[in-house]
Amino acid sequence: MKYSKSLFPENDICYVCGRHGTEIHHVFFGPYRSKSEKWGLKVRLCRTHHESIPYGVHGGNRELDLRLKKDAQARFEQKYGHGKFMQEFNRNYLE
């Protein structure tokens, strides 16, 4: 099976606010980071939405982190199906 390079836009615009000057964020990180890479589940985020406290996903913004995971799951399932998502990521974020 050929994998998508990215299921999200690949421009230099923050997925959240539209600012230019972004960093790549792997939506599923930790033990699932390599799967985010494999399946194209990465988004471009400005520094504020990527790292800063309290707005960034790595700065404790759990609401944004969950939103990105839900968006990623929905995009993945449109292309590969729910069963494949569960097989790869072992959790349903859309419930």
N, C-alpha and C positions, 0 to 999 in steps of 0.2 A: 504494500500500500504506500502510495506517495503522500507525504505529509505536507500540510500547508505551511508556507514560510511564516505567515502570521494570520491569525483570525481577526486581528485588530488593524486599524489604519497604521501605516508605516511612515508617517510624516513626523516632522519635528514640532508637533502641536500637542499640548497636554490634553489627554483624554477627558479630564475633568473640567478644566477652565478655559482651554484654548490658547494659553500662553505659549510663546515660542521659547526654545531653550530647554530641552527636556532630557530626561534620563530614562533608560529602559527599566521597567519593573516586571519581574516574573510574577504573574498573578498567584501561582501556587509556588511557595518557596519551601525552604527546609528540604525534607526528603523528596518533595515533589518538584523541586526546581528543574531538574533535568527533564521531567515530563512537560513542564511548561515550555521549555526550549524545544523539545521534540514536536509538540503539537501546535506551536505558534501562539501560546497563551501568554503573550507579553504585551504590555501597553506602554505608551510614552507618557510620562508624568513630569510636570515641572518640579523643581526642588521642593517647593512648599507642599505639594500633594504627595511627594515621594518620601521625604525624610523629616520635615519639620514637625515639631510638637506644637499643638495637638492636631494639626491638619493632615499630616502625612500618614500613609499606610505604615511606614516604619517608625512613625512618631506617636503611635497609639490610637490612630483613627480607625477603630474597629468597624464603624458604620461604612466607611469608604472601602475598607478591605473586603467586607462582605458584599458590597455592591459590585466590586470588580470580579469577585468570584462568581456571583450570580450571572453577570454579563458574560463571563468566560464560559461558564457551563452552558448557557443558552446558545451561544455561538457555536460551541463545540458540538452540541446535540443537533443543531440544524444540519451540520455537515456529516457527523459520524454516528449519531444516535445516542439515546440515554444509556443503553446497556454498555456501550464502549466507554462512556464517561465513568460509569460506576466501576467498571473493570480497571480503569487507569487511576482514578482518584479516590475511590472507596467512600465517597460521601456525596449526598445530594444537598446542594446549597439552595435549591429552588423550593424546597418544602417549607 
